[in-house]
Amino acid sequence: MPDNRRFLLKRRPDGAPAEQDFDLVTEDTPALNDGEFLIRNHYASLDPAIRGWMDDAESYMPPIPLGAPVRATTIGVVEDSKADGFEKGQWVMGLNGIEEYSVGTLGGFTQPIDPAMVPEVTNFLSLFGAVGMTAYFGLFEVCKPGKGDTVLVSGAAGAVGSIVGQLAKIHGCRTVGIAGGPEKCARLKDRYGFDAVIDYRGKDVDALSKAIGEAAPDGVDVIFENVGGDILDAGLNNINRHARIGLCGLISEYNSDAVGARNIWQLIVHRASITGLLVADYVERFGEGAQAMAPWAADGRIKIDEHIDEGIENAYDAFMRLFSGSNQGKMILKLA
Ligand code: NAP
């Protein structure tokens, strides 16, 4: 059996994850029991949510156990099988770990995928996976924008945010994107078609509020919130009556104490709502989302950007890009 390099969680991070919180070990690939199959992982999805799973805190998922591989969605190829319906050579996707080989179980979270259905197999981790579905269902089911509405997106150059902006544009909305740095802001306009952009770096709540006010002179009808903290507070200062805020993520708080929303008084003033969203609630409808977005990807109205780093030995650095902002699109680690 081949060796299996695995990226393990050694201790729970205190604030920003340190390299010493993880271990890269080489183990034997396990022998299969009946009902199991061996997956050669080709790609792992690096998601901000993984940071939350490293904490010993109550969430929608149990914490990653210490000594276990860092949990991640992977796509790979069945290398060996003792499970009916999983044949050697078949592509599969599932919630596994950052490791070169995972063992799948019949009835578990790993399912066959058909690479012929997407331009690139990695698109199952971006537009046609949880990221794209978060954008699609989060925008249309939670935020419910009307044509002509102004939609404010934070984390707008990222995997989810860039798709939200493009979907809102297709829907006939005016889009305002917030991202870090001039390069990303230029990309928001040139590549994703945002009508107005804001570089949040170096701006406090007042400066951000002013910048949003200038970018959205008629106010904001929808906020798709990926970041939280000052950015959410500044958005709240600019909402219109009956604005809808879809709370998708709070990445600015994942490595530090929660700041919370300090301007929620504005929800009362404007009879607005804020709703948390979790993509897992829409799993049964992923096919619907994929069908809706496939033509837009095919005709170029949705650009799919993936940032693929290579090698399990680079797992830590690749993961930390999500927090430094040095990822340009959906962060993926190539394992084979
Ligand atoms: P991503 O946006 O591709 O990457 C993370 C980006 O967040 C970075 O590139 C960086 O962009 C920005 N960022 C990091 N730290 C920040 C900080 N302290 N302040 C401001 N911006 C910061 O990641 P993603 O996968 O698309 O995820 C985006 C958000 O969606 C996350 O909050 C994630 O948890 C959430 N999410 C939620 C669900 C759900 O079901 N609720 C599903 C998927 C994702 P800049 O360079 O612009 O700073």
Residues whose N, C-alpha, C, O or C-beta is under 5 A from the ligand:
A	BS01	NAP	D47 P48 A49 T134 G155 G158 A159 V160 G161 I178 A179 G180 N226 V227 C248 G249 L250 I251 S252 L277 L278 V279 A280 R321 L322 F323 S324 G325 S326 N327 G329
